[in-house]
């Protein structure tokens, strides 16, 4: 196992420590878990492609690229907080 040093602000270091402690983990284990669980862009693209293929094969054979694009835009709007807000 290699040791690596990164420079972060004290407030972020303290937050990492608190988050790790709340989960009964060391800061090192917590950071390793976060990084291991976060997919790369290539992994996300592959996961998306597999999901679309599954939907086409099992649920909606006529799913179009426009449908996929609309769904991605809708998801982005939800993530950005533009959909589902109470007014």
C-alpha positions in Angstrom: 0.0 0.0 0.0 1.4 3.4 -1.0 1.3 6.5 1.1 0.1 9.7 -0.6 0.0 13.2 0.7 -2.6 15.7 -0.5 -3.0 19.3 0.5 -6.5 20.2 1.6 -7.8 22.9 3.9 -8.1 22.3 7.6 -11.8 22.6 7.5 -12.1 19.8 4.8 -9.6 17.7 6.8 -11.7 18.1 9.9 -14.9 17.3 7.9 -13.4 14.1 6.5 -12.3 13.1 10.0 -15.9 13.7 11.4 -17.5 11.9 8.5 -15.2 8.9 9.0 -15.7 8.9 12.8 -19.5 9.0 12.4 -19.2 5.8 10.3 -16.7 4.1 12.7 -14.0 4.3 10.1 -10.5 5.8 9.8 -10.1 8.8 7.6 -8.0 6.7 5.3 -10.6 3.9 5.0 -13.4 6.5 4.4 -11.5 8.3 1.6 -10.6 4.9 0.0 -14.3 3.9 0.2 -15.4 7.2 -1.4 -12.9 7.0 -4.2 -13.5 3.3 -4.9 -17.3 3.9 -5.0 -17.1 6.8 -7.4 -17.2 5.7 -11.0 -15.0 7.3 -13.7 -16.5 9.0 -16.7 -15.8 5.8 -18.8 -17.4 3.6 -16.1 -20.5 5.8 -16.1 -20.7 5.7 -19.9 -20.4 1.9 -19.9 -23.1 1.6 -17.2 -25.4 3.9 -19.1 -24.9 2.0 -22.3 -25.7 -1.3 -20.5 -28.8 0.2 -18.9 -30.1 1.5 -22.3 -29.4 -1.8 -23.9 -31.3 -3.6 -21.1 -34.3 -1.2 -21.4 -34.4 -1.7 -25.2 -34.2 -5.5 -24.9 -36.6 -6.0 -22.0 -38.9 -3.0 -21.6 -39.1 -0.6 -24.5 -37.7 -1.9 -27.8 -38.6 1.4 -29.6 -36.6 3.6 -27.2 -35.0 6.3 -29.3 -32.0 8.5 -28.8 -34.3 11.4 -28.4 -36.0 9.5 -25.5 -32.6 8.9 -23.9 -31.5 12.5 -24.4 -34.8 13.8 -22.8 -34.3 11.4 -19.9 -30.7 12.6 -19.3 -31.9 16.2 -19.4 -34.6 15.5 -17.0 -32.2 13.7 -14.6 -29.8 16.7 -14.9 -32.6 19.1 -14.0 -33.5 17.0 -11.0 -29.8 16.9 -9.8 -29.6 20.7 -10.3 -32.7 21.2 -8.2 -34.8 22.6 -11.1 -37.4 19.8 -10.9 -39.3 18.8 -7.9 -39.1 22.1 -6.0 -42.0 23.3 -4.0 -43.1 26.7 -5.0 
